[in-house]
Amino acid sequence: MTDSTTQTKANDPLGAVADAMQKAAASVQSAVGQGISGASQVTSEALPRAGLFLNRFVYTACYTVSYGVVFPVALVALSVPRNNAFVQGIVDGSKAARHKVDDVLGPSAVAGSSPPVS
């Protein structure tokens, strides 16, 4: 009976096409499974790299902005003579701002703040 079934399938063109489609579907399914496992491996390797890139980008951007702000301010601040009305106004204004922040948030809310000066 096996010989007659094999002969029938060999003579039946639709059976041959069905067998070919089953083999193709099986190989596609296998390829998709391998692709998914490969993609998950690539993803598991890419996510830490992307995180490192993002961390480095944020660090560099913040460093650049802070340097771009602090350097010119420090340069101007150090070039102004110390004993004049301009410097005294800045010092008094910063003290008043610190006192106002202490009044609004409370003295313990501001980290590293000095106790209010009487």
Secondary structure, 3 states (H helix, E strand, C coil): CHHHHHHHHHHCHHHHHHHHHHHHHHHHHHHHHHHHHHHHHHHHHHHHHHHHHHHHHHHHHHHHHHHHHHHHHHHHHHHCCCCCHHHHHHHHHHHHHHHHHHHHHCCCCCCCCCCCCC
